[in-house]
Amino acid sequence: MAHEAPDDTAVVTMAVLFDPEPGTWGMRGDPYVWWAVRDRLSSTAVPPSVDEVTALLRASFGEVVGLDLDEAESSAVYREQYAHGGMSSGMVHLDTWRERLMPLLVERARALVKG
């Protein structure tokens, strides 16, 4: 009977980038987008380069919100699926994602990958 050595190369998934959550959000829809992107990537291994992580994050954001963060000209967009009450309910603040949230996730990835 063969004995297998323990696997010390456990796969780190993209979900680790989303913990802890930011202390503040731009609008009320932002945390729902955060959770949706996290859930979408929860079983995806962290790619070997920061550029690949960035591309994956941006593509997942685009799928969740329905637009390309770089190409959208508005500072915010309404998405009914993220409307759960409150004055800015359902609003996703694209500027916050461009200036703070996406850079935060990329910086966390930078700490995990070498390239």
C-alpha positions in Angstrom: 0.0 0.0 0.0 1.6 3.3 -1.1 1.6 6.2 1.2 1.1 9.6 -0.5 3.1 12.6 0.8 1.0 15.5 2.0 0.4 18.1 -0.6 2.3 21.2 0.4 1.3 23.0 -2.9 -2.3 23.8 -2.0 -3.8 26.0 -4.6 -4.5 29.6 -3.6 -7.7 30.8 -5.1 -8.8 34.3 -6.1 -11.2 34.4 -3.1 -8.2 35.3 -0.8 -8.0 38.6 -2.6 -11.4 39.7 -1.3 -10.7 39.3 2.4 -10.9 41.5 4.3 -13.5 43.6 2.7 -12.9 47.4 2.3 -14.0 49.5 5.2 -16.0 51.9 2.9 -17.8 51.6 -0.4 -18.7 54.1 -3.1 -22.4 53.3 -3.4 -24.8 50.7 -2.0 -24.4 48.3 -5.0 -20.7 48.1 -4.6 -20.5 45.4 -1.8 -22.9 43.2 -3.8 -20.6 43.5 -6.9 -17.6 42.7 -4.6 -19.4 39.5 -3.3 -20.5 38.5 -6.8 -17.0 38.8 -8.3 -15.6 37.0 -5.3 -18.1 34.2 -5.7 -17.5 34.0 -9.4 -13.8 33.6 -8.8 -13.9 31.6 -5.6 -12.6 28.3 -7.1 -10.2 29.9 -9.6 -6.5 29.6 -8.9 -4.6 32.8 -8.6 -2.8 33.1 -12.0 1.0 33.3 -12.0 1.3 37.0 -13.0 -0.3 40.3 -11.8 -1.3 41.1 -15.4 -3.2 37.8 -15.6 -4.9 38.5 -12.2 -5.8 42.0 -13.4 -7.3 40.7 -16.6 -9.3 38.1 -14.8 -10.6 40.6 -12.2 -11.6 43.0 -14.9 -13.3 40.3 -17.0 -15.2 39.1 -14.0 -16.3 42.6 -13.1 -17.5 43.1 -16.7 -19.5 39.9 -16.5 -21.1 40.8 -13.2 -21.8 44.4 -13.9 -22.3 44.1 -17.7 -19.8 46.7 -18.8 -16.1 47.2 -19.3 -14.8 49.3 -16.5 -12.2 51.0 -18.7 -14.6 51.8 -21.5 -17.5 53.0 -19.4 -17.7 56.8 -19.5 -20.1 57.3 -16.6 -19.0 57.4 -12.9 -21.8 55.1 -11.8 -24.4 52.7 -13.2 -27.6 51.2 -11.9 -28.0 47.4 -11.7 -31.4 46.2 -10.4 -30.0 42.9 -9.2 -27.9 44.8 -6.6 -30.8 47.0 -5.4 -31.5 45.9 -1.8 -32.7 49.2 -0.2 -31.4 52.6 0.6 -30.9 55.8 -1.3 -28.2 54.6 -3.7 -29.5 51.0 -3.8 -28.4 49.2 -7.0 -25.9 51.9 -7.9 -22.4 50.7 -8.6 -19.8 53.5 -8.3 -17.5 52.9 -11.2 -15.0 55.6 -10.1 -14.6 53.8 -6.7 -13.9 50.6 -8.6 -11.4 52.3 -10.9 -9.6 54.3 -8.2 -9.8 52.2 -5.1 -11.4 48.7 -5.2 -9.8 47.3 -8.3 -6.3 48.7 -7.3 -6.8 47.2 -3.8 -7.4 43.7 -5.3 -4.5 44.0 -7.7 -2.2 45.1 -4.9 -3.2 42.1 -2.8 -2.5 39.9 -5.9 0.9 41.5 -6.2 1.7 40.2 -2.7 0.9 36.7 -3.8 2.5 36.5 -7.3 6.0 37.3 -8.5 5.3 38.7 -12.0 
